Amino acid sequence: MTNPTQMATEVAEQPAVLRSTLDALMPLREQVGALLRERRRVLLVARGSSDNAALYGRYLLEAHAGVPAAMAAPSVATHYEAELDLSDTVVVSVSQSGETTEIVQTQAWAARCGAATVAVTNGADSALAREAGLALVTTAGRELAVPATKTYLAQVAAMAVIGTSVGPVDASLDAVLLGLPDVVAGLLAARDGVDAAVEQLAGADQTIVTGRGLLMGTALETALKLEETCLQPVRGYSYADLRHGPISVVDEDVTAIVVAAPDGPLSGAMTELAADLRGRGATVVGVGGDPSFAGGCDLWLPGGDVTEPLAPLATIVPLQLVVEQLARRLGLDPDAPRGLSKVTRTDAT
């Protein structure tokens, strides 16, 4: 038996990482909630995989907590140096390392503009954590593989803590959240559908990934991981963007990964989308969803029995398994994708 890759090892650590991160961050939920109740809106600052985790946070804040939220453009701070009134805003900056210069600078800019600042980082001693008004430090431990897996899931957990810190009190949702480490462990042990999905993607001419609402960040993260780790051009679309034009080029050369929640107001639409894509000739690889969705896909990977607001903490896990195995299937090293490093840099300086 070959030794597992570092990426596979870190994916396997995720149940423990999720449990320890929730243990660390849940006690801070009251402080987060107090900040959100004092201010009117939230801006989330991130790049790369952190951006996809933050996108989930945005949807959760708006759809569950009723708090207006948006994704910030860091260049507004770092290059345009705009002077904005952020006195009614909580700025949440998300960075695995906590040392990405652009994110650190944007957090400092937000504070100068009057915002309350919250950092989400795996770097307890990082500049981002030190300089934030409140630091939510995830406990993923050092991540050696370049593709973010356990640190990404820890960030998604932090978004869940932030998004449930205000809004309706739901003891059942908290129970699901605290039970997620066991759900993730079950998905890792079963690996249902992974082999078949890998074989399909290894021979795919074109691949697209799509999701909607709370699952859109999961879809975009999957597309990113397939591109950076497997060196395959992959298009990641929201459901709406796919419907508004690109779906016209879908045919039998396309493999479509469709990510869905098992419940919620969008589940029916995702089932209809899977049927539409199949009708155009695409091979549909479904992840998550309800039984009707699963039955309408060519291949299917379970995403855990997790209600929609928390589904992003589970649905990404089988997709991480697919990406790691696909990279090896293609003769690539998933631990060190070509031309990438751990700290995101958007400029040469």
N, C-alpha and C positions, 0 to 999 in steps of 0.2 A: 504493500500500500504506500502511495506517495504521501509525503508530509503535507498537511493542510497549508494552504496559503495563509499569509497574515490576514488578508481580508476575510477569509473563511473563519479564522480564529476569532476575529473581532466581531463578526456577525453572530457567532455562537455565544459571545459574552453578553449579548443584549438583554436577556431576561434579568441578569444580575445588575446590569447597568441601569435598566429601567427602574428596578426596585429601589436601588440606592439613590437614584436621582429624585424619584418621587418622595422618598423619605427625607431628602435634604430640602426639597423645594416646597412641599405642601405646608410646612409650618410658616412659610413666608407669604402664603396666599392672602392673609389678612392685610399685610403691609401693601401688597400689590393692589388689593381692592381699595384700600384707603386712598392711594394715589389716583386710581381711576375715578373714584367718586369725587375727588377734588377738581379734576380737570374734565374737559368736555370731549376730547378726542385723543386718538393714538396715532403716531407715525412709527412705522417699523423700518429699520435700516439694516440692510444685509446685502451680501453678494453670494453667488454660487449656490451650493446646497443650503446654506443658511437662508438664502432668499426664499427657497421653496418651503422651508420650515416656517418662516415668517409669513408667507402667504396663507398657510393654514391658520396661523394665529389671527390674521386679519379677518378671515371668514368666520372664525369662531367668535371673535369679539363682536362682530356685527350681527351674525345670525343667532348666536346664543345669548350673548350678554347685552346686546342692544347698544353697543358703544361704537360710534363712528370711528373707522380706522382706515388707514391708507398706507401704501408702500412709498417710502421716501426715495427721492433720487439723490444719492450722495454727492453727485457732481454739483448740485445746486449749492452745497456747502463748500466743497473743496476747490471748485474751479470758478463758479460764478460768485461765490462769497456773498450770496444774497442775504439781506437783513430782513428776517421775518419775525413777526410777533408770534411766539410759541408759548406764551404765558398760559394758554388754556390747554396745553398739549403734554401728554406723556410720550416721550420718545424711547422706544425699545430698540436697542442696538444688538444685533445678533452676530456673533463671530466665534467659531470654534476655538481658535487660538487666543482670541482677544487681543491680537497684535496686528491685525490687518490695518495698515496705516489709514486708509480711507475711512474705515468705520470708526476708528478711534478719533480721527479729526472731526468726523461728522457729529459724533456724540458731544465733543467739546463745543462745537459750533451751536448745537441744540441748547446746551446749557447756557451759553452766552445769550441766546435768543429767548431765554426765560423758561425753557421746558424743564419738566421733571424728567430725569434720565434713569432708565433701567437697562442694565446690561445682562445679556444671556450669553454665557461663555463657559467653555470647559477649562479656561485658564484662570485659576483662583488668584494667581499673582500677576495677572496680565494688566496692561495699561487700561484696557477697557473696564475691567472689574474695579481697579483701584480708583478710577476717576468717575464712576457712575454714582448716582445718588443711591441706588439700590442694585446690588449684584445678585443675580440668580446663577449660581455656579453649578453646572452639571457635574456629575461624578463618573464620567465615562472612562477616566484614566487615559493614559497616553495612547494615542492612535497612531500606529506605525504605517499601516497601508495608506497610500495617498487617497483612494476613494473614501469619502466620509460615510460610515455606516453606523457604528455605535454612537458617534458624536452627533450624527444627524438625528437618530431616534431620540437621543437625550434632549436635543433642542426641541423636537416636536413635543416631548413630554413637558418641557418648560412652557411652550405655547399653550398646552392644555391647562396648566396651572394658572397662567395669566388669564386665559379666556373664561375660566370658571370662577375667577376671583370675585366677579360681580355678576349681576343678573340673577335669574331664578335659582333658588336653593334646591338642589336635586340630589338627595341622598343616594338614589339608585345610580345616578351618573357617577358619583364618587366611588361607589362600590365597583362599577365597571372599570374605572380608572385604576383603582388599586389592584384589581384582578388582572390587569393587562400583562404583567410579567409572566403569569402562567399561560395566558393566551399565546404570547410570543414564543414561549418554550415549546408549546404544542405544535405551532406552525413549523418551527425549526426541526423538531423531531420527525414530523410526518413527511415534509418535503413533497406534499401531494402536487402533482402536475408539473413539477420543476423539470424533470428530464424531457418530457414531451415539448414543453415550451422552449427549452434550449435547442432541441433539434429543429424545431420550426424556425426559430430566429437565426440559427446558423446558416440556413439556406435561403433566407428571405432576401428578395431583391430590394424592397423598400419597407421601412418600418415607421409606423406612426404610433404615438401614445396619446391617449386622451382621457380626460376626467372632467368632473364638473363640481363647482361649489367647494365644499370642504375637502374634496378629493383631488382638486386641480393641482395643488402643490405636490401631491404624491405622483401624479402623472408627469409633471415637469421634472421632478427629481429622477424618475425612472428614465426619461429620455436623456437627461444629463449623464446619468451613470452609464447607459448603453453607449453613448458617444465617447465619453472620456476613458472608459475602461475597456470597451470592446472595439473602439475605433470604427464604429459604424455610424454613418450619417442617419440621424433619427430626428423626426419632427415631433415636437411636443405641442399639443393644442388643447386649449379649453374646448369643451363641448360646443360653445357658441361660435368660437372662431372656426372650428372645423365645419360646422353647419353653414357658415357664411361664406362658402366658396371652395376651400380646399377639398371638400368631400367629392367634388366633381371629378377629381383625378384618381380617385380610389378605384382600383380594378383588381384582377386576379394576381397581380405582381406585389400586392401590398399585404403585409402582416400588420394587423391593428391590435395593439394592446389597449384594452378598455378597462379602466379602474372604476369600481362602483361601490357604494355603501349598501349594506343589507336592508336599510330602511330609509325613511326620510322622503321629502317631497320630490327628489330627483331620481329615485330608483326606477320608476317606470320609464322615464325618458332615456335612461342609459340602456335599458332593455330594448327599447325601440331603436336606439342608435346601433346596438350590436346587430340587430336584424337587418337594418339598412345597409350596414357595411358588408355583411355577408351577402346580401342581395346584389351588391355591386361586384362581387367576386372575391373580396378580401377574406383572408383567414383571420378569424377573430380569436385572440387570446384574452379571455376574461379573467379579472382578478376581483374577488370579493362579490358583492351583490347578493341578491336573494335567489331562491331556487329557479324562478322564472328566468332571471338573467343568466344564471349558470347554464341552464338548458338551452339557451339561445346562442351559446358560444361554441366554436369548434373545439377549443381547448379551454380548460378552466383551472384556476388556482384558488383555493379558499383563502379568504382574507380574515378569518376569525369571526366569531359570533360577537361582534362589537357594534354598538349603536353608532349611528352616523357621526355625531359630534366627536367621537374618539376613534373612528375607523382609521384615520391616517397613522395611528400608532401601531396598527397591525398590518394593514395592506402592503406597506412598503417591504415587509420582511420577506415574503416569498419572492418578491421581485429582486431583492438583494441576492438571494440564493441563485436566481436565474442569471443575473449579471456576472457573478463570480464564476459560475460553472461555464457560462458561454465564453467568457474570456479565455479560460483554459481550453475549451473546445476549439477555439480559433487559433490556439498556439501562442496566446499572449500572456503576459504577466499581469494579473489584476492588481498586484501590490504596487506597481510602479508604472502607471500609464505614461506613454511617451510625452515628454515635454511638460509634465505637470509637477507641482510641488504642493505642500500642505497649506501654505499661507497664500491666500488669494491676492494677486497684485493686478491692478487695472492700469497702471502706468509704469513706464520704465524706470522712473525715479523712485 
